[in-house]
Amino acid sequence: MNSSMQVRTVRWLSALWPAFLVTIPLVGLVFSAFDPATIDWTDAQGEPLPAMAVYSLGFLVVWALVSVAVAMARSFAAPPADAAESA
């Protein structure tokens, strides 16, 4: 694995891991307030989704949103590439 791929992997993981850790309690709080059995989500055929599917989809949606927020925050905090090279 070349160094640019390693850097890219580290950047991805440095955004995804903190987002994962924040998502766990956040989803716990959301599903403490909203019971998946009362949410009427259906699949493409109109069948109601099981509670575990609602929990999983909710977790993945929240993780994606928090990951975007973490990635944006990290990109705003990083110095510009040309400034790092001239230093």
ZIVEN-V719994 format. One record per residue. N is the residue number from 1. OMEGA is omega in whole degrees, 0 to 359 (* if undefined). Layout:
N|OMEGA, N|OMEGA
This chain:
1|181, 2|188, 3|180, 4|177, 5|177, 6|179, 7|179, 8|179, 9|179, 10|179, 11|178, 12|183, 13|179, 14|173, 15|185, 16|184, 17|177, 18|178, 19|178, 20|181, 21|178, 22|183, 23|183, 24|179, 25|180, 26|177, 27|176, 28|178, 29|181, 30|183, 31|168, 32|180, 33|183, 34|179, 35|180, 36|179, 37|180, 38|178, 39|185, 40|176, 41|180, 42|176, 43|184, 44|180, 45|180, 46|178, 47|178, 48|179, 49|175, 50|183, 51|181, 52|177, 53|178, 54|176, 55|182, 56|179, 57|177, 58|179, 59|183, 60|179, 61|180, 62|179, 63|179, 64|180, 65|179, 66|178, 67|178, 68|179, 69|179, 70|180, 71|178, 72|179, 73|179, 74|181, 75|177, 76|182, 77|183, 78|176, 79|177, 80|185, 81|182, 82|177, 83|179, 84|181, 85|183, 86|181, 87|*
